[in-house]
Amino acid sequence: MQVGILATTSAALVAVPSLFVFLYSCTLLRTKGYGLPLPPGPRVAWWGNAAVPRERQWIAYAQEWRERYGDLIYVHMFGNPLLILNSAEVVADLFEKRSSVYSSRPIRTMIVELMGWGWLFSTLPYGPWWRRHRTLFHNHFHANTLSEYHPIQIQETHTLLRNLLESPDRFRYYIRRWGAGIVLKMAYGHQMAEEGDDYVSLADRALEGLAKAGIFGTYMVDYIPALKYVPAWMPGASFQRKAMEWKRSVDEMVERPFQMVKRAMSDGTASSCFMTTELEQAGSDPEQIQIVKDVAATTYTAGADTTVSTVASFILAMTLHPEIARKAQNELANNIGTRLPQYTDSLPYIDCICWELLRWNPVTPLGLARSTTKHDEYRGYLIPKGTTVLPNVWGILHDPKVYPEPLAFNPDRFLDAEGNTAAGINPLPQAAFGFGRRMCPGNKIAFQSVWMAVASILTVYDITNAFDDEGNNVIPKPNFTPAALSHPEPFLCQIKPRSSHAIALIRQTAEAL
C-alpha cells in the first residue's frame, strides 16, 4: 500500500510541470489562426506563468500595471487566460454592451467545489439555474418591496445604538450583529438576541474562508482544477486541509437556519419571512426547495458582511474627519430636529456620505470574476473563449481622472450632481455593486441599511480619536484588509453620546419594542 501511495505521489509531482506546458500549448492552439494579437500584459514564463502581485492586486493593477499596459491587461496563468479591466469604459463596453459574452462565471474549484459555496448564486454560471435563483430573490427584494423591510432595518439599527451605548469599544462586533440581524429576520424570520447570538460567529467563521480564498487564483487549484484530487496528506496540499475546515462552517451556515425554520413551521411558531413564504409555495418540489434554501443563504451571506464593512468604514472615516461628521450633524439638526431619522427624511449630505463610503473602500475591490463564453474581439485584440475577466472595481473608483483626489474621503464630491455631469467627473459609484446582468440584486436594500445606520449613529453619537496611556491622540491609519471581502483593519476610536437628550433617545428605542 505504501509503495502504491509513493508511486502515485511521484507521478503527480512529475506530471504537474508537464501539465503546465500542455495547458499553455492548448491555449496557443485555441487562439492561433484568428489573426489578432492578445491584449498587452506582463512577460510570460515558459510554463505560462506571469508574476501577479500577492496582495492588494487591485492597487498594482490600477497604478503600475495600468501605466505600463493600459486599461486592458492580459495575463497567462498556468494555462488560464486572465484579463484585467482597469477602467469604467472597458467594463461598460464588455459587461454591459456585450453581456451575452461576459455574464458567466469561471470555475471556482476552491470556493465552490472544495469549500462548498456552490449554493451562493452569485458564483453560478450564467444560465437557467442562475436565472431561477435571481428571479426568486428579485420577487422579494425589488424596488417596490423595499418599504416592507424598513421596520426591520430601523429596529436593528436602534438595537445597534443601544449596544454602542453599553459597550462602545465593541463596535465592530455590534456592527456585525446589526448586519446579520437584518438579513436573518428578512430571510428566516429569526430575531437575534441583543447581546450574543451564535449566528454572528457562525457567519464570521464561514466568511473568513471566503474572504481569504475569494480572489480568483489565490490557490493553484483555481488554475488547475485537477489538483482537487490531490489527497490532503500530500505535501503542498494544505489548501485541501483549509478547504475541509472552512467547509464545515459553510455547510453549517446553510443548514442551521434552514432547519430552524423547518422546525418552527412544523411547530406552528414560524414568523412570516422569505423562507416560510417560499417553502409553503414549493411544496415537495426538491429543486424549488433547493433554490429557496440557496437564495436564503445567499441573502444571509451578503448582508452579514458587505454592509458590515461599509459601516465599519464609516466609523473609521468619521474618526479621521470630525469636520464631515459635524456637517452631517448640522444637516440632521436642521431637517429632523431632536428625533431619530426615518426613511421619509430628505438628507442629501447623508446620501453623499454613503456613496463616498462605497467608493472609498469598495467591499469587493476586484469585483466578482466573469468568464467569456466565446472568442471576442475588442480594440483589435483577441479575447479568447474561457478567459477569466476581473473588473478592477477599486481602480475604477480611484481613477484620478474621474474622482479627483481619489484617496481622500470627501462626500462633498457628490453634492453638485449637475456640475459633475457637465465636467464628466464624480459619477455615483454604482460600480461598487457590480455591473450589467450580474450586478448585485440587493444593492438598493443594502444602501438603505447603510443609510439608516449612518444617519442614526450621527444623530446621537460623536466619534473621535482614542487616546493612549499617556493622553496622546491615537490617529488611525485608513488601511484595509487585502482580501476578496475587504474591511478596515483594526483601529481605535471613541464613540460617545452627544448629550443627555441623545441618551434618552437611545433608551426610548427599547421602550418602543
C-alpha positions as CSV (number, residue, x, y, z in Angstrom):
1,M,0.0,0.0,0.0
2,Q,2.8,2.4,1.0
3,V,4.6,1.7,-2.3
4,G,1.4,2.5,-4.2
5,I,0.9,5.8,-2.4
6,L,4.5,6.8,-3.1
7,A,4.2,5.9,-6.7
8,T,1.0,8.0,-7.1
9,T,2.6,10.9,-5.3
10,S,5.7,10.8,-7.5
11,A,3.7,10.5,-10.7
12,A,1.6,13.5,-9.7
13,L,4.8,15.6,-9.0
14,V,6.3,14.7,-12.3
15,A,3.0,15.4,-14.2
16,V,2.4,18.9,-12.8
17,P,5.2,20.7,-14.9
18,S,4.1,18.7,-18.0
19,L,0.5,19.8,-17.3
20,F,1.6,23.5,-17.3
21,V,3.2,23.1,-20.7
22,F,0.3,21.2,-22.1
23,L,-2.3,23.8,-20.9
24,Y,-0.2,26.7,-22.3
25,S,0.2,24.9,-25.6
26,C,-3.6,24.3,-25.8
27,T,-4.3,28.0,-25.2
28,L,-1.9,28.9,-28.0
29,L,-3.7,26.4,-30.3
30,R,-7.1,27.8,-29.4
31,T,-6.1,31.3,-30.3
32,K,-3.9,30.6,-33.3
33,G,-5.4,31.4,-36.7
34,Y,-7.6,34.3,-35.5
35,G,-5.1,36.9,-36.9
36,L,-5.4,39.1,-33.9
37,P,-2.9,39.8,-31.1
38,L,-3.7,39.2,-27.5
39,P,-4.1,42.3,-25.3
40,P,-0.9,43.7,-23.7
41,G,0.4,42.2,-20.4
42,P,3.4,41.2,-18.4
43,R,6.0,38.8,-19.8
44,V,5.1,35.1,-19.6
45,A,7.4,32.4,-18.4
46,W,7.8,29.2,-20.5
47,W,5.2,27.4,-18.3
48,G,2.6,30.1,-18.9
49,N,3.0,32.0,-15.6
50,A,3.3,35.7,-15.1
51,A,4.2,37.5,-11.8
52,V,1.0,38.6,-10.3
53,P,1.0,40.6,-7.0
54,R,0.3,38.5,-3.9
55,E,-1.6,41.2,-2.0
56,R,-3.7,44.2,-2.9
57,Q,-3.5,43.3,-6.5
58,W,-6.1,46.0,-7.3
59,I,-3.7,48.8,-6.4
60,A,-0.9,47.4,-8.6
61,Y,-3.3,46.8,-11.5
62,A,-4.6,50.4,-11.2
63,Q,-1.3,52.1,-10.8
64,E,1.9,50.4,-12.1
65,W,0.3,48.0,-14.5
66,R,-2.2,50.5,-15.9
67,E,0.6,52.9,-16.6
68,R,2.6,50.2,-18.3
69,Y,-0.1,48.2,-20.2
70,G,-3.3,50.3,-20.2
71,D,-6.9,49.6,-19.3
72,L,-6.9,46.1,-20.8
73,I,-4.3,43.8,-19.3
74,Y,-3.9,40.1,-20.4
75,V,-2.1,37.7,-18.1
76,H,-1.4,34.0,-18.8
77,M,-1.5,31.9,-15.6
78,F,-0.8,28.2,-15.8
79,G,-2.8,27.6,-18.9
80,N,-5.6,30.1,-17.9
81,P,-6.1,33.4,-19.8
82,L,-6.8,36.2,-17.3
83,L,-8.0,39.7,-18.4
84,I,-8.0,42.7,-16.0
85,L,-10.3,45.6,-16.8
86,N,-8.9,48.8,-15.4
87,S,-11.5,51.5,-16.4
88,A,-15.2,52.1,-16.3
89,E,-15.2,52.5,-20.1
90,V,-13.9,49.0,-20.9
91,V,-16.1,47.4,-18.2
92,A,-19.2,49.1,-19.8
93,D,-18.2,48.1,-23.3
94,L,-17.7,44.4,-22.3
95,F,-20.0,43.7,-19.3
96,E,-22.9,45.8,-20.4
97,K,-22.8,46.2,-24.2
98,R,-21.6,42.6,-24.7
99,S,-23.3,41.0,-21.7
100,S,-24.2,37.8,-23.7
101,V,-20.5,37.0,-23.8
102,Y,-19.3,38.3,-20.4
103,S,-22.0,37.4,-17.9
104,S,-20.9,33.9,-16.9
105,R,-18.6,32.9,-14.1
106,P,-15.4,30.9,-14.2
107,I,-15.0,27.5,-12.5
108,R,-14.1,28.3,-8.8
109,T,-12.7,25.0,-7.8
110,M,-11.5,26.1,-4.4
111,I,-14.5,28.0,-3.1
112,V,-17.3,26.1,-4.9
113,E,-16.2,22.5,-5.1
114,L,-13.9,22.2,-2.1
115,M,-15.2,24.8,0.3
116,G,-18.9,24.2,-0.5
117,W,-20.0,27.7,-1.7
118,G,-21.9,26.3,-4.7
119,W,-25.2,27.4,-3.3
120,L,-24.1,31.1,-3.5
121,F,-25.9,32.1,-6.6
122,S,-23.5,34.9,-7.4
123,T,-21.0,32.2,-8.2
124,L,-23.3,30.3,-10.6
125,P,-22.5,30.3,-14.4
126,Y,-25.0,32.3,-16.5
127,G,-27.9,30.2,-17.5
128,P,-31.4,28.9,-16.5
129,W,-30.4,27.7,-13.0
130,W,-28.9,31.1,-12.1
131,R,-31.9,32.9,-13.6
132,R,-34.3,30.9,-11.3
133,H,-32.3,31.9,-8.3
134,R,-32.1,35.6,-9.2
135,T,-35.8,35.7,-10.2
136,L,-36.8,34.3,-6.8
137,F,-34.6,36.9,-5.0
138,H,-35.9,39.7,-7.1
139,N,-39.5,38.7,-6.4
140,H,-39.0,39.6,-2.7
141,F,-36.4,42.3,-2.8
142,H,-37.2,44.6,-5.7
143,A,-37.7,48.4,-5.5
144,N,-41.5,48.2,-4.8
145,T,-41.0,45.9,-1.8
146,L,-38.2,47.9,0.0
147,S,-40.5,49.7,2.4
148,E,-41.7,46.3,3.7
149,Y,-38.3,45.9,5.3
150,H,-37.9,49.3,6.8
151,P,-39.3,48.3,10.2
152,I,-36.6,45.5,10.4
153,Q,-33.8,47.8,9.4
154,I,-34.9,50.5,11.9
155,Q,-35.4,48.0,14.7
156,E,-31.9,46.5,14.2
157,T,-30.3,50.0,13.9
158,H,-31.9,51.0,17.1
159,T,-30.5,47.9,18.7
160,L,-27.1,48.9,17.4
161,L,-27.5,52.3,19.1
162,R,-28.3,50.7,22.4
163,N,-25.4,48.3,22.2
164,L,-23.0,51.1,21.4
165,L,-24.2,52.9,24.5
166,E,-23.4,50.0,26.7
167,S,-20.1,48.8,25.1
168,P,-18.8,51.3,22.5
169,D,-15.4,49.6,22.4
170,R,-17.1,46.5,20.9
171,F,-18.4,48.5,17.9
172,R,-17.0,46.0,15.3
173,Y,-18.9,43.1,16.9
174,Y,-22.1,45.1,17.2
175,I,-21.9,46.3,13.6
176,R,-21.6,42.6,12.6
177,R,-24.6,41.8,14.8
178,W,-26.6,44.6,13.2
179,G,-25.9,43.4,9.6
180,A,-26.7,39.7,10.5
181,G,-29.8,40.7,12.4
182,I,-31.3,42.5,9.4
183,V,-30.9,39.7,6.9
184,L,-31.7,36.8,9.3
185,K,-35.0,38.5,10.1
186,M,-35.8,39.1,6.4
187,A,-34.7,35.6,5.2
188,Y,-35.5,33.3,8.1
189,G,-37.7,35.3,10.5
190,H,-35.1,34.9,13.2
191,Q,-35.0,37.7,15.8
192,M,-31.4,37.9,17.1
193,A,-30.7,38.4,20.8
194,E,-29.4,41.9,21.6
195,E,-26.3,40.5,23.3
196,G,-24.7,37.4,21.9
197,D,-26.1,35.3,19.1
198,D,-24.3,32.3,17.6
199,Y,-25.4,33.2,14.1
200,V,-23.0,36.2,14.2
201,S,-20.0,33.9,15.0
202,L,-21.3,31.3,12.5
203,A,-21.2,33.9,9.7
204,D,-17.8,35.1,10.8
205,R,-16.3,31.6,10.6
206,A,-17.8,30.9,7.2
207,L,-16.9,34.3,5.7
208,E,-13.3,34.1,6.9
209,G,-12.6,31.5,4.3
210,L,-14.5,33.2,1.6
211,A,-12.5,36.4,2.2
212,K,-9.2,34.6,2.0
213,A,-9.9,32.4,-1.0
214,G,-12.4,34.7,-2.9
215,I,-9.9,36.3,-5.3
216,F,-9.6,34.0,-8.3
217,G,-6.2,32.3,-8.4
218,T,-5.4,32.7,-4.7
219,Y,-4.9,28.9,-4.7
220,M,-3.4,27.0,-7.6
221,V,-6.4,24.6,-7.7
222,D,-8.3,27.5,-9.3
223,Y,-5.9,27.4,-12.2
224,I,-5.6,23.7,-12.3
225,P,-8.9,22.1,-11.2
226,A,-7.3,18.6,-11.4
227,L,-5.4,19.4,-8.2
228,K,-8.7,18.9,-6.3
229,Y,-7.9,15.2,-6.5
230,V,-4.6,15.6,-4.6
231,P,-5.0,14.0,-1.2
232,A,-5.0,16.3,1.9
233,W,-2.0,14.5,3.4
234,M,0.2,15.1,0.4
235,P,3.0,17.8,0.8
236,G,1.8,21.0,-0.7
237,A,-1.9,20.2,-0.3
238,S,-2.5,22.5,2.7
239,F,-5.3,24.1,0.6
240,Q,-7.2,20.8,0.9
241,R,-7.0,20.9,4.7
242,K,-8.0,24.5,4.8
243,A,-10.9,23.8,2.5
244,M,-12.2,21.0,4.7
245,E,-12.0,23.2,7.8
246,W,-13.8,26.1,6.1
247,K,-16.4,23.8,4.5
248,R,-17.7,22.7,7.9
249,S,-18.7,26.3,8.7
250,V,-20.1,26.9,5.3
251,D,-22.3,23.9,5.4
252,E,-23.5,24.9,8.9
253,M,-24.3,28.4,7.7
254,V,-26.7,26.9,5.1
255,E,-28.2,24.1,7.2
256,R,-28.7,25.6,10.6
257,P,-31.1,28.4,9.8
258,F,-32.9,26.2,7.3
259,Q,-33.6,23.5,9.8
260,M,-34.6,26.2,12.4
261,V,-37.3,27.4,10.0
262,K,-38.5,23.9,9.2
263,R,-38.9,23.1,12.9
264,A,-40.7,26.4,13.5
265,M,-43.1,25.7,10.6
266,S,-43.7,22.2,11.9
267,D,-44.4,23.6,15.4
268,G,-46.6,26.4,14.1
269,T,-44.3,29.0,15.6
270,A,-42.6,30.3,12.4
271,S,-42.6,34.0,11.7
272,S,-43.6,35.2,8.2
273,C,-40.4,35.7,6.1
274,F,-38.9,34.9,2.7
275,M,-38.3,31.3,3.6
276,T,-41.6,30.4,5.1
277,T,-43.5,32.0,2.2
278,E,-41.4,30.2,-0.4
279,L,-41.3,26.8,1.3
280,E,-45.1,26.8,1.5
281,Q,-45.3,27.5,-2.2
282,A,-42.5,25.0,-3.1
283,G,-44.4,22.1,-1.6
284,S,-42.5,18.9,-2.1
285,D,-40.6,20.0,-5.2
286,P,-36.9,19.2,-4.3
287,E,-35.5,21.6,-7.0
288,Q,-37.5,24.5,-5.8
289,I,-36.8,23.8,-2.1
290,Q,-33.1,23.8,-3.0
291,I,-33.4,27.2,-4.7
292,V,-35.3,28.6,-1.7
293,K,-32.5,27.3,0.5
294,D,-29.8,28.7,-1.7
295,V,-31.3,32.2,-2.0
296,A,-32.0,32.5,1.7
297,A,-28.4,31.5,2.5
298,T,-27.0,33.9,-0.2
299,T,-29.1,36.7,1.5
300,Y,-27.6,35.8,4.9
301,T,-24.1,35.8,3.4
302,A,-24.3,39.1,1.6
303,G,-25.9,41.0,4.5
304,A,-23.7,39.6,7.1
305,D,-20.5,41.0,5.5
306,T,-20.9,43.6,2.8
307,T,-22.9,46.3,4.6
308,V,-20.9,45.5,7.8
309,S,-17.7,46.5,6.0
310,T,-19.2,49.7,4.8
311,V,-20.5,50.8,8.3
312,A,-17.1,49.9,9.8
313,S,-15.5,52.2,7.1
314,F,-18.0,54.9,8.2
315,I,-16.7,54.7,11.8
316,L,-13.1,55.0,10.6
317,A,-14.0,57.9,8.2
318,M,-15.7,59.8,11.0
319,T,-12.8,59.3,13.4
320,L,-10.5,60.7,10.7
321,H,-12.8,63.5,9.6
322,P,-14.7,65.1,12.5
323,E,-15.5,68.1,10.3
324,I,-17.5,65.9,8.0
325,A,-19.4,64.4,11.0
326,R,-20.2,68.0,12.2
327,K,-21.5,69.0,8.7
328,A,-23.8,65.9,8.6
329,Q,-25.0,66.5,12.2
330,N,-25.9,70.1,11.3
331,E,-28.0,68.8,8.4
332,L,-29.7,66.3,10.7
333,A,-30.5,69.0,13.3
334,N,-31.9,71.4,10.6
335,N,-34.0,68.7,8.9
336,I,-35.3,66.4,11.6
337,G,-34.7,68.3,14.9
338,T,-34.5,66.2,18.0
339,R,-35.7,62.8,16.9
340,L,-34.2,59.8,15.3
341,P,-34.2,59.5,11.4
342,Q,-36.9,57.9,9.4
343,Y,-36.7,56.8,5.8
344,T,-39.0,59.6,4.7
345,D,-36.4,62.2,5.7
346,S,-34.5,64.0,3.0
347,L,-30.9,64.1,4.0
348,P,-28.7,64.9,0.9
349,Y,-25.4,65.1,2.8
350,I,-26.0,61.7,4.5
351,D,-26.7,60.3,1.0
352,C,-23.3,61.7,-0.1
353,I,-21.5,60.1,2.9
354,C,-23.0,56.7,2.0
355,W,-21.9,57.0,-1.6
356,E,-18.4,58.1,-0.7
357,L,-18.2,55.1,1.7
358,L,-18.9,52.8,-1.2
359,R,-16.3,54.5,-3.4
360,W,-13.6,54.9,-0.7
361,N,-13.3,51.3,0.2
362,P,-15.3,49.0,-2.1
363,V,-16.1,45.8,-0.2
364,T,-15.1,43.7,-3.3
365,P,-12.1,45.5,-4.7
366,L,-11.7,43.1,-7.6
367,G,-15.4,42.5,-8.0
368,L,-16.5,39.0,-8.9
369,A,-14.7,37.3,-11.8
370,R,-16.5,36.7,-15.1
371,S,-15.8,34.2,-17.8
372,T,-16.1,34.6,-21.6
373,T,-18.4,32.2,-23.3
374,K,-16.9,32.6,-26.8
375,H,-14.0,34.3,-28.6
376,D,-14.4,38.0,-28.8
377,E,-12.6,40.9,-30.5
378,Y,-12.2,44.2,-28.7
379,R,-10.0,47.2,-29.7
380,G,-8.2,45.0,-32.2
381,Y,-7.3,42.3,-29.7
382,L,-8.5,38.7,-29.3
383,I,-10.1,37.8,-26.0
384,P,-10.2,34.0,-26.0
385,K,-13.2,31.9,-25.0
386,G,-12.9,30.8,-21.4
387,T,-10.9,33.9,-20.3
388,T,-11.4,34.9,-16.7
389,V,-12.2,38.6,-16.6
390,L,-11.6,40.7,-13.4
391,P,-13.1,44.1,-13.1
392,N,-10.8,46.3,-11.1
393,V,-13.6,47.9,-9.0
394,W,-11.1,49.7,-6.7
395,G,-9.2,51.0,-9.7
396,I,-12.4,52.3,-11.4
397,L,-13.5,54.1,-8.2
398,H,-10.0,55.5,-7.6
399,D,-9.3,56.8,-11.1
400,P,-8.0,60.3,-10.5
401,K,-9.4,61.5,-13.9
402,V,-12.9,60.5,-12.7
403,Y,-12.6,61.0,-9.0
404,P,-10.2,63.9,-8.2
405,E,-8.0,63.1,-5.2
406,P,-9.3,59.6,-5.1
407,L,-7.7,58.5,-1.8
408,A,-9.3,61.3,0.1
409,F,-12.6,60.7,1.9
410,N,-14.7,63.6,0.6
411,P,-18.5,63.3,0.4
412,D,-18.7,66.8,-0.9
413,R,-17.6,65.5,-4.3
414,F,-21.2,64.3,-4.9
415,L,-23.1,67.4,-3.9
416,D,-23.1,69.1,-7.3
417,A,-24.7,66.4,-9.5
418,E,-25.3,68.7,-12.5
419,G,-21.8,70.2,-12.3
420,N,-20.3,66.8,-12.1
421,T,-22.2,65.5,-15.1
422,A,-21.1,68.6,-17.1
423,A,-17.5,68.1,-16.1
424,G,-17.6,64.3,-16.6
425,I,-16.4,63.6,-13.0
426,N,-17.7,62.1,-9.8
427,P,-20.5,59.8,-11.0
428,L,-22.2,57.9,-8.3
429,P,-20.1,54.8,-7.5
430,Q,-22.5,52.2,-8.8
431,A,-19.5,50.0,-9.7
432,A,-19.3,49.1,-6.0
433,F,-22.4,46.9,-6.7
434,G,-21.1,45.2,-9.8
435,F,-22.1,45.5,-13.5
436,G,-24.7,44.6,-16.1
437,R,-26.7,41.4,-15.7
438,R,-24.6,40.3,-12.7
439,M,-25.0,43.5,-10.7
440,C,-25.8,42.8,-7.0
441,P,-29.6,42.4,-7.0
442,G,-29.7,43.5,-3.3
443,N,-27.9,46.9,-3.9
444,K,-30.9,49.1,-3.0
445,I,-31.8,47.3,0.2
446,A,-28.1,47.3,1.2
447,F,-27.8,51.0,0.6
448,Q,-30.9,51.7,2.7
449,S,-29.5,49.7,5.6
450,V,-26.2,51.6,5.5
451,W,-28.1,54.9,5.2
452,M,-30.2,54.3,8.3
453,A,-27.1,53.2,10.3
454,V,-25.1,56.3,9.2
455,A,-27.9,58.8,9.9
456,S,-28.9,57.2,13.2
457,I,-25.4,57.0,14.6
458,L,-24.5,60.6,13.7
459,T,-27.8,61.8,15.3
460,V,-26.9,60.5,18.8
461,Y,-23.1,59.9,18.8
462,D,-19.8,61.7,18.4
463,I,-17.0,59.7,17.0
464,T,-13.5,60.9,17.9
465,N,-9.9,59.7,18.2
466,A,-8.9,57.5,21.1
467,F,-6.1,58.3,23.5
468,D,-3.1,56.2,24.5
469,D,-1.9,55.7,28.1
470,E,0.0,59.0,28.0
471,G,-3.0,61.0,26.9
472,N,-1.9,61.4,23.3
473,N,-4.3,61.2,20.3
474,V,-4.2,57.9,18.5
475,I,-4.9,58.7,14.9
476,P,-5.9,55.6,12.9
477,K,-4.5,54.9,9.5
478,P,-7.0,54.3,6.7
479,N,-5.8,50.7,6.0
480,F,-8.0,47.9,4.7
481,T,-7.6,44.2,4.6
482,P,-6.0,42.7,1.5
483,A,-8.8,40.2,0.9
484,A,-11.6,39.5,-1.5
485,L,-14.0,40.9,1.1
486,S,-12.2,44.0,2.3
487,H,-12.7,45.6,5.7
488,P,-10.9,48.3,7.7
489,E,-8.0,46.9,9.6
490,P,-8.5,47.1,13.4
491,F,-8.4,50.6,14.8
492,L,-9.2,52.5,18.0
493,C,-11.7,55.3,18.4
494,Q,-14.2,56.8,20.9
495,I,-17.9,56.6,20.5
496,K,-19.8,58.9,22.9
497,P,-23.4,60.1,23.3
498,R,-23.7,63.7,22.1
499,S,-25.9,64.8,25.0
500,S,-28.3,63.6,27.8
501,H,-31.1,64.0,25.2
502,A,-29.2,61.7,22.9
503,I,-29.0,59.1,25.7
504,A,-32.8,59.5,26.3
505,L,-33.5,58.9,22.6
506,I,-31.4,55.8,22.5
507,R,-33.1,54.4,25.6
508,Q,-36.6,55.2,24.2
509,T,-35.9,52.8,21.4
510,A,-36.0,49.9,23.9
511,E,-39.4,51.1,25.1
512,A,-40.8,51.0,21.6
513,L,-40.2,47.3,21.2
